[in-house]
Amino acid sequence: MGLLKALFGLGGGPAKKKSRRKAKRVGGGYVPSDVSGSAASIVLADVDGSGGEKITQQLADIFAAISDVAVYRRNQAVKLNAKAPLFNALQESARTGSEWLREDEADLLVWGGTVDLGTAVELRFLPVGAAEGAASTFGPLDHLTLPIPMPRDLYQLILVSAMGSLLPVHRGARKKLAAVLEGEMKDLEKVWDSPPHLEPPHLASCLTCYGNVCLSLWRVGAKKYLAKGLKAYQDAVKTIDKSEHLLLWALAQNHFAEGLQLKSLQDADPDALAAAAAAYREVADALGRDNYPNEFALAMINMAMVLYKIGNKETTPARLKEAAQAFEEALSAFDPELNPGRWAEAMNGYGTVLLSLAERAQGPELAAKAVDAFKQALDVRKKDLVPLLWAQTANNLGAACFALAKRQPSKELVADAQKYFTGASEIYRAAGNQKRVIVIEKNLQRVKQMARGA
């Protein structure tokens, strides 16, 4: 089981010294990436709850027995706030975990707690940057639940889940990491041929995490893993009694819908996109706005974006109108203070749908609503904090101001369009995204031509 050694033993040279102030090394070592020059490291939080100390030590042994990896124990537990709704509690925990990762200059936090009176353990994986919106395949609700004692056949699933959560956001040589991870996944596939006996919710969590790792591999080029991931999610959904484990069912169904979107992209399959929208709708309807407002909102946001993709390819605005309505329902239910980054992403998406509708309408109303939506998103997406996200929305705002100025002539709108296009172009140029710069500069020239004619 040389996964971690192979993943991070990528090159020679002196290791960069880390100033870890809280965590304590429990074993292993680390070798810096030959691409980034930085070490990859895992911080293991204490497992919270009854029997947590024994499980923590077992996990430390699983990780630390692998050479060439920096494994650190935090000697602190991330505690879920039992009085808060689950989504809120997980967001609080993610912020705490992200602060620990910054303190320890680490790449991944493994944390969790015992559940069901100490008969099982829930493990969660927090890659660096996840609380700030980094696009890991593993979300805040994802967890790996195993019975206690943990089956030895699934030790490797713990490792690949950890690495799969890190892979999409890793700052080193991701394709190299993916190649090694893929080799380890071949060994793990043998487990599913004769899986250990697990309670249905435990098996569903294992299948969902396995599916997540498959999608992480797909994102870096291992296309054959998409079908494996979709099957894992389908098996997870079939395993769960929705009436007893609604959130676990919704989690697997959400991931299945995400996989369908990737299938649509990979195979140019419009039916897969329609199926994804239907799957998200099923999740939202099952959760309900009153019982799970934030989870409901996330499902509606996902559905709205899929409807937008479908609607943009159709000649009638029906799907786009459905997308706008879905965004409105989601934004009215979602708490922007809980996850401002996700809220701003949704507001940016809402503005994008409104802008597409405005292009098919004569009056200024929809374009004006799009301008307002993008401005609200920029209240969160600050240029100095998240420059690329700011540039994305600023570019959209420039387009919305231009669209509104064509319907409602205004020197101020033209000036704003020019300002936001220019700012977005500067950010993308600095980031080396020349294709995006070329498109923005063409739009900027159209705005300047309008200004000269005003």
N, C-alpha and C positions, 0 to 999 in steps of 0.2 A: 504494500500500500504506500507507494512512493509519491502520492499526489502532491503533497505540499512541498516536498523537497524538489520535485521536478518543476512545479509551478514557479518557484521563486529562486531556484538555483540556476539562474540564467546567465550569469557572467562572473568574471573575476573582478579584481580591483579592490581597493580599500573601501570598507563599508562606511557609510555616512553615519556619524555619531548622532544618536537620538537623545533628546533631553526629556525622558519620561519621568514625570514628577510623582506619579501616583502608582502606576502598575509595577508589578514585580515579576521578573523573568522566572518562568517555571521550567524551562528546558528549551532545547533546540538552539539554533543560531540563525543567522540570516546572511544572505548574500545579495548585494544590490543588483537590480535589473541592469542588463547591459545596454538598455535603451534609455531609461530615465535616470539611472544612477541612484535610485532610492530603494530602500528596503521595503518589502511587503511584510506586514506584521498583523498579528491577531491579538486583540485584548479580550480576555475571557472574564466576564463579570461573574460574581458568585451567583449560583442558582438560588433563587429566593424560595422560601417555604420549607415545609417538613422534609427532612432528608436531603436538603439542598447541598450541604457540605460534601456529602459522599458523592453526589452526582457531579458537583463541580470538580472534584479531584479526578473522577473518572474521565471527564471531558478534557481536563488538563493533560492527563496521560495520553488520551487519544491524539491530541494535537501535538503535544510536546515531544512525543516519542519520534516524531518525524524530524529529521535533521534539516538544517539550512532554513529554518523559519523562526522568526522571533515570536515567541508565545509568552504573553504576559498575563498574570492574574491581577485583577484590579482590587481584590479583597473588599469589594463592595457589591451590593446587589442593586439592580434596577428594579424598583418596586412599582407595580401597577397600582394606580389610585382606584381602589375598589368602589369608592363612592361616586366616581365620575363615569359617564358613558364610556364604553370600551374604546371607541374611536378617539375621544378626547384624551383618555388615559394613555393610549398608545402614542399620541402626538407629544404629550408631556414627557413620556419615557424616551422618545426619539430625540427630543431636545437635550435631555440629560445625557444620553448616550453619545450624541454628537459632541457635546462639550468634553466628555472624557476622551473621545478620539482626538480632539484638538490638543488636549493636555498631553496625551501620550504619543502624539504624532503618529498615529496608527492608521491602518487601512480598513479594519473590520472589527466590529464589536459583536461577540457572541454572548447572548444573555437569555434569561428565561426564568421559569419558576416551576415548582411542582404543583400539580393540580389533582383533583379527584382524591382528596385525602392522602396525598403522597403516593398514589399508585401509578402516576404518570408524570412526565415532564414535558413542558412546552418550551421549545428552543426557538429563538428569534435571531435574525441576522441583520445587522445594521451596518451597511458600508458607508465609508466616509462620504459626506455630502448629501446623504439621503434626506435628512431633515430639511435641507435647503432646496430640495426638488430634483436632485440628480436622478436620472432615469434608470434605476435598477429594476430588474424584472420582479424582484421581491418587494412587495409593498408593506406598509405598516401592519396590515392585518395578517400577513403570511406568517405561519409558524409550522414547526415540525414537532408533532406530538408523538412520543414514544412511551411504551409501558416501562415501568421500573420493576425488575432490572431491564436495562436497554438490551435488545437483542444484538448480539455481536454481528449478525449478518447485515445490520443496518448502520454500523459504525461508519462505513464508507459513504452512506447517504448523508450523514452529518457533515462529512468533509466536503463532498461535492456540492451540498446545499450552501455551505459557507462560501465556497469559491464561486459558485454560480451566482450568488447574490452580489459578489464583488466584481465579477467579470465585466459587465457592461459599463461600469464607471471606473475601472482600474486605470491608473495613470501610467502604467508600464506597457509592456508589449502584449496587448490583449490577444492578438492572433496566436502568439506563441503559447500563451496561457490556455487558450481555447483548445489548441491541438493536444496539449497534455491532458487537459480535462476530458477531452473526448476519448482518449485512451482509457482513462479510469472509468468512464461511463460504460464502456464495453463490458468491464468486469461486473459492474453493478447490475447490468441488464440480466445477468444470470439469476439474480435474486428474485426477479419478477416471474421467472419460469416456475419457481416453487416458493412463493413468498411465505415468510413466517406468519403464523396465526396472529392476527391483530384485530382488536375491536374496530368496527366500521369507521368511527371518527378518526382513529389513529391511522388506519390504512388510507383514508381519504387525504389526511394531511401529508402522508408520505408520498402519495401519488401526485398531489398538487405541487409539492416541492420538487419532485422529480421533473414534472412538466415545466416548472419554472427554469430549472437548469437547462432543459432542452431548448427553451426559447432564448435563454441567454446565449447558448451556442449558436443558434440560428442568427442572432443579431450580429455575430462576428463572422458569418460566412458558412457555417456548417448547416447547409440547407436541409439535409436529410432528417435533421432532428425536429423539424416542424411537425411532421406526421406523428412522430413518437410523443411529442408534447401534447398534441391534440388528443391522442388516444389516452394518455395518462389523465388528462382533465375529464374526458368523457367517463373513464372508469371511476374517477373520484366522485363525479356527480351521481353515477348509478349506485355507488356504495352508500351514499348518505340518505337517511330519512330526513327529508326537508322539514317536516313538522317538528323534529326533535333537535336538529342541528342546522338552523336556518342560515346563520352567518357562515358556517363552514361550506354549506352548499352554495351560497351566493358567491363566496370567494372562488371556488372551483369554476363556477359558471362564468364569472367575470373573466377569469384567465382563459377559459375556453373561447369566449367572445374575442378576446385580444388575439388569440391564435388564429381565429377565423379571419381577422383583419389582415394578419400577416400572410395567410393563405391567399387572400384576394390579391394582395400586392405581388406575391411570388408567382401566382398562376394566372393573373389577370382574370380572376373569377368573380363576376358581379354577384353571383348567387351566394358566395361566401360572405360578402359584405352585407347583403340583406339578412343573412342568417345571424351575423354578429349583432346587428341592430335589434333583431327579435330577441336574442339572448339577453342583451342588456335590458330590454323592456321587461322581460320576465323577471329579472333580478329586482328591478325597481318596484314592480308590482308586488312581488313577494315580500320585500322589506317594508314597504309602506313609508310614506313621509312622516307620519306621526310617531311610529315606533323607532325608526332608525333614520333620522333626518339627514345626517351627514353621509351615511352609506347610500341612502336613497339618492342623494344629490350626486354622488360620484358616479353611480350607475347611469343617471340621467345625462350627466355631462358626457360620458363615454358614448351613450346612444346618440346624443346630439351631434357629436363629431362624425360618427359614422353616417348619419342622415345627411350631413353637410357634404360628405364625400360623394354620396349617391346623388344628391340633388344637383351638384355642380355638373354632373354628366347628363342631366335630363333637361328637356326643353321647357317643361312646366315648373312653376315654383313650389309645387305642393310639398315636396320633401324638404326644401329649404325652410318653408313655413313651419313644418313639423319640428325641424331642428331648432329654430328660434324659440318656439314654444317650450321645447324641452329644456333649453338653456334657461329660460325665464323661471320655469318650475324649479330647476336645480339651484339657481342663484338665490331664489327666495327661501330655500330650505337650508342652504349651506352657511355655516358660520365663518365669516371672513377672518375673524380674529383667531380662530382655531388653526387654520392653515391658510394664511394669506397668499402664499405662493400658488397654491392650487386654485384658490378663488380668482386670483389675477389671471391665471391660465384660462379659466373658464370664461371670465369676462372678455379676454382677448378673443376666444373662440366665438363668443356671442357677437362681438363686433364684426368678426369676419363673415358670419352668416348674414348679419344685417347689411353689410356692404354688398354681398352677392345679391341679396334681394333688391337693394337700392339700384343696382345696375340694370335691373329688369323693370324698374318703376320710373314714372315720370316726375313725381313730386319730390320735395326735399326731405320729407319726414323720416324715411328710413336711413338716409345718409346722415341726417342730424343725430339720430339715435346711435348710429355706428360711431360717430365722432365722440359722443358722450361715453360710450362703452370703452373705447380705447383710452380715453383720458382717465377713466377710473382705474383701468389696469395699470397705467403708468404711475398712479399714486402709490402702487406697491412695487412695481418693477423699476426701481431706481437705477439711473444710469451708472452711478459710481459703485453700486453693489452688484448688480447683475447686468453688465453692459450688453451682452448678446440678447438677453430677453428684452431689455429696454429697446434695442435696435429692432427686434422683431415687431414689437407693438408700435414703435415710432414710425416704422415703415408703413404699417397698416393705417396709422393715424394720418400720415401724409396722404395716403390714397383716399381716405375718407374725407379729409378736408378738400381735396381736389374734386372729388365727386360732388360734394355739397356745393362747392364754388361754381360748378357748371350749372347747377340748378338754382342756386341762390347767390348771384354774384356778390363778392365781398373781397376787398383788398386784404382784410385781416385773415380770411380763410386761405387765400393764395399765399400770403406770407407764412402762415403756419405750415402749409403743405411744403413749402420750400425749406423751412427750418427743420421739419422732422425728416424729410427725405435726406437732407444734407447730413444731419446727425447720424442717421442710420447708416448712410454710405461710409462715413468716417469710421464707425465701429467695425463694419464688415471688412473694410479695407485693411484695418489694423489686424483683424483676425485672419486675413489671407483668403477670404471668401470672395474671389474675383467675380464669379458668376453672379452672385447676388448684387455686387456693386454695379455690374453692367446693367442689370435690370433697373435698379434704382436710379442710375444716372439717366437712363432713357426717360423714366417718369419725371425726373427733375427737369429735364429739358422741356417737357410738355408744360410743366408748371411755369417755367420761366417765359415760355412763349405766351401763355395766358396772361402773365403779369405785364408783358410788353403791350398786349392788346387791350389791357384794362384802361 
